């Protein structure tokens, strides 16, 4: 008798337990899952951004031969060398001052001296332009490539996406983004049942 009563009681608990969760409980659980997935996605974002920058720099280096940071550092080093170049500056020497005084006494410089001075200035200007182009060329090329990388639809942007797809940080971020989308879909589906 007790045995049959216990079996009946166990069946009652089993049936009551099978009644399952209510729609509200399912919705609340889905919202919690969505929140957890979104927090995880937010935690992965800095690593994804870093991977994106690293991929952009690698693509830029492949195309331009240098990254924006490397070209800027090289430009600064080149600028230091230009400033140290004695041919780029006109030193004030006592001989130059004496020659200026002699020219004033003689009523002006001779035509040959003026031509030499003008030729020296033109040559200095040409040398300055060449050095400027050598210094700024890689910076401009890297900037141009980075602009193309950030422009959707360009071959450079496609290279970036291919490079980024191989990086583990980006893969983890994409997987988590899909989980968030699925969790959002689950919440939306259950929201209709709760109403």
Residue pairs with C-beta under 8 A, 6 or more apart in sequence:
21 29
23 190
23 193
23 194
24 194
26 190
26 193
27 187
27 190
27 191
27 193
27 194
30 183
30 186
30 187
30 190
31 187
33 183
33 186
34 180
34 183
34 184
34 186
34 187
37 176
37 179
37 180
37 183
38 180
38 183
40 176
40 179
41 173
41 176
41 177
41 179
41 180
44 169
44 172
44 173
44 176
45 173
47 169
47 172
47 173
48 169
48 170
48 172
48 173
50 169
51 164
51 167
51 169
51 170
52 160
52 164
52 170
54 167
55 160
55 163
55 164
55 167
55 170
56 146
56 149
56 150
56 160
57 67
57 68
57 69
58 163
59 145
59 149
59 156
59 159
59 160
59 163
60 66
60 67
60 68
60 142
60 145
60 146
60 149
61 67
61 70
62 159
63 145
63 156
63 159
64 71
64 138
64 141
64 142
64 144
64 145
65 138
65 141
66 74
66 138
66 141
66 142
67 142
68 139
68 142
68 143
68 146
70 142
71 138
71 139
71 141
71 142
72 139
74 135
74 138
75 135
75 136
75 138
75 139
78 131
78 134
78 135
79 135
82 88
82 128
82 131
82 135
85 131
87 124
87 127
88 124
88 127
88 128
88 131
103 109
103 113
109 117
145 156
148 154
148 155
148 156
148 157
149 156
149 157
149 159
149 160
150 157
151 157
164 170
165 171
